Structure formats: structure tokens, C-alpha cells
Amino acid sequence: MNYFDRIRSAVVASAALLVVCLLSTVASAQVVSIRSDAFPNVFLRLDGRGITAFLPSGGGVVNSQFGCYSWERFREVPVGGGRIALQSVAFPGVYLRLDGRGVTGFLPSGGGVVNAQFGHYAWEEFWPRPQLGGPNKFTYESVAFPNVFLRLDGSGVTSFLPSGGGVVNVQFAAYGWEHFTRVPNC
């Protein structure tokens, strides 16, 4: 075997190991639904239709739904150091994305953009911050935008809505609408 064949063989073996590790991480990811603590029975919802490649500004629709169905289910994919990415179960490869640019203080209606992205990068990674009240109580702080948290306003979401409803955006710091309960096997 010549030098180039040995290099090629090593690269193929390394790539195979990487694929096995990635599949193992996704397979071991816990499936959860993320329910608002402020709005009873209102869950985070991701519509990732048409997202099949990286989009510079993200895409899809992230809002909320009354009740828990397939678009309200996520895989909490560990990405190292206690960080996670939230992958849609209904749309494999599509992750929750948070753009917190310009959010540097409290905003009465929240701000930033929460949508979806194919693949996960810095804007798709979160620190799940445990909260008082039980083992499944969390806030989700952006890794890319420190002290910027996922926010859900479920006002008016009191029954199933075919296109979802409410507003999902971000807030500087965590108050009431930034608190969630992780519901396994919803």
C-alpha cells in the first residue's frame, strides 16, 4: 500500500467513526416537548417545511400550539459542555434557531428572531438553565447571545390552531414568559 492509499484509508476510517459518533449522539438525544409555564397547555412549535439546506437568515415558522402534537416534539441533542441543540422530530436535521442581535436590555414585547435552521451552529445552541419547581423546569439561554433567553407569548392560544399561534421570540434575562417545563414522551 503506497502513501496515498494509507492516507485515503485513514480518512475513510476517520469519516466513518465521525458518522457513527454523530448518529450515536442523535440516537441518545432525549425527545421532549417544551411547555410554557406562563400559558397552560401551550407548547413550543416548529414548522420546518421546505428547510433542506442552510439558510443565512434561517427559515420556517416557530410559534406555539395548544396541546402537544408532532411539530411540538424536539430532540435535545447534547453538543458538549452542557450545551444542547433542539432538533425537530417532525423535520429531521432542522433545529431551533435564535438570533438575539440587538437585544441588550429588557424589551416589553421581546425581540430578536426565533426560527429554524438546517443543521446546528452557534445560533442553534442553548444552555438549558435549571429552575426552581422541579427537575424538568428550565429556561433556554442562547450560547451565541449571552443573557438572551427563549421567550413564548401564548396569549390567545386556548385551543388547537392549524398554523399555531402566539409569539416566540427572545428576552434579555429570564422573567415569566421565559420559563418552560420539559415534557418527555408527550
C-alpha positions in Angstrom: 0.0 0.0 0.0 1.5 3.3 -1.0 1.5 6.6 1.0 -1.7 8.0 -0.7 -3.6 4.8 -0.2 -2.7 4.8 3.5 -3.9 8.4 3.8 -7.1 7.7 1.9 -7.8 4.7 4.2 -7.2 6.7 7.3 -9.5 9.5 6.1 -12.3 7.0 5.2 -11.9 5.3 8.7 -12.0 8.7 10.4 -15.1 9.8 8.5 -16.8 6.5 9.3 -16.0 7.0 13.0 -17.4 10.6 12.9 -20.7 9.4 11.3 -21.1 6.7 14.0 -20.4 9.2 16.8 -22.9 11.7 15.3 -25.6 9.1 14.9 -25.0 7.8 18.4 -25.4 11.4 19.8 -28.7 11.9 17.9 -29.9 8.5 18.8 -29.2 9.1 22.5 -30.9 12.5 22.5 -33.9 12.8 24.7 -37.2 13.6 23.0 -39.1 16.3 24.8 -41.8 18.8 24.3 -41.4 22.3 25.7 -44.4 23.6 27.6 -44.8 27.2 28.6 -45.0 27.7 32.4 -47.0 31.0 31.9 -49.6 29.7 29.4 -51.2 26.4 30.5 -51.0 23.6 27.9 -49.2 25.8 25.3 -46.1 24.2 23.7 -43.3 25.5 21.5 -44.0 24.6 17.9 -41.6 24.4 14.9 -42.8 24.2 11.3 -39.7 23.3 9.2 -41.4 22.6 5.9 -39.1 23.3 3.0 -35.9 23.7 5.1 -33.5 21.3 3.4 -30.2 23.3 3.4 -28.5 26.1 5.3 -30.4 29.4 5.1 -28.3 32.5 6.1 -31.3 34.1 7.9 -33.0 30.8 9.0 -36.5 30.0 7.9 -39.7 28.2 8.8 -42.1 29.2 11.5 -41.6 28.9 15.2 -44.6 29.8 17.3 -46.8 27.9 19.8 -49.6 25.3 19.8 -52.3 24.4 22.3 -51.5 20.8 23.1 -48.7 18.6 22.1 -48.5 17.0 18.6 -45.7 16.1 16.2 -44.5 19.6 15.5 -44.1 20.2 19.2 -41.5 17.5 19.7 -37.8 18.1 19.9 -34.6 16.0 20.4 -32.3 17.6 22.9 -29.0 16.9 21.2 -26.0 17.3 23.5 -23.3 19.3 21.8 -20.7 19.4 24.6 -20.0 21.3 27.8 -23.6 21.2 28.9 -24.9 22.8 25.8 -27.8 21.4 23.7 -29.4 21.9 20.3 -33.1 21.4 19.8 -33.8 19.3 16.7 -37.3 18.9 15.4 -38.6 15.4 15.5 -41.0 16.0 12.6 -38.3 17.7 10.5 -35.0 15.8 10.9 -32.0 17.9 10.5 -33.9 21.1 11.3 -33.0 22.9 14.5 -34.5 25.8 16.6 -32.5 29.0 15.8 -32.2 32.1 17.9 -31.0 35.5 16.6 -30.6 37.8 19.5 -28.7 40.6 17.8 -29.6 44.0 19.3 -31.3 42.5 22.4 -29.2 44.1 25.1 -31.9 45.1 27.7 -35.5 44.3 28.7 -38.0 44.7 25.8 -41.7 44.7 26.8 -42.7 42.6 23.8 -39.5 40.7 23.5 -37.3 41.0 20.4 -34.9 39.2 18.1 -35.9 36.4 15.8 -36.6 32.7 16.6 -37.0 30.5 13.6 -35.3 27.3 12.2 -32.1 26.3 10.6 -30.9 23.2 8.7 -28.1 21.9 10.9 -26.9 23.4 14.1 -24.2 26.1 14.5 -23.7 28.7 17.3 -27.2 30.3 16.9 -28.8 26.9 17.3 -27.1 26.1 20.7 -28.6 26.7 24.1 -27.7 26.5 27.8 -30.6 24.7 29.5 -30.8 26.6 32.8 -32.5 24.5 35.6 -35.1 26.5 37.6 -36.9 26.0 40.9 -40.1 24.0 40.9 -39.0 20.6 39.7 -36.4 18.6 37.7 -38.0 19.5 34.4 -38.2 23.3 34.8 -35.8 25.2 32.6 -35.0 28.4 30.8 -33.1 28.3 27.5 -30.2 30.8 27.2 -28.6 31.4 23.9 -24.9 30.3 23.6 -24.2 32.9 20.9 -26.1 35.7 22.7 -25.3 35.6 26.5 -28.2 36.5 28.8 -30.7 36.3 25.9 -33.4 33.7 26.6 -36.1 31.9 24.5 -39.5 33.6 25.2 -43.0 32.4 24.4 -46.1 34.7 24.5 -49.1 32.3 24.3 -51.7 35.0 24.7 -54.9 33.9 22.9 -53.7 30.3 22.3 -56.6 28.5 24.1 -57.4 25.8 21.5 -55.7 23.9 18.6 -54.7 26.3 15.8 -53.9 24.7 12.4 -51.0 27.2 11.9 -50.1 27.6 15.5 -50.2 31.0 17.2 -48.8 33.3 19.8 -45.3 34.8 19.5 -42.0 33.1 20.1 -39.0 35.5 20.3 -36.3 36.4 22.9 -35.9 38.4 26.0 -32.9 39.8 27.8 -32.8 37.9 31.1 -35.5 35.4 32.2 -38.8 36.6 33.7 -42.1 34.7 33.5 -42.6 34.0 29.8 -39.0 32.6 29.5 -39.8 29.6 31.8 -40.6 26.2 30.5 -41.3 22.6 31.5 -39.6 19.8 29.5 -42.3 17.2 29.0 -40.8 13.8 28.0 -42.9 11.5 25.7 -45.6 14.0 25.0 
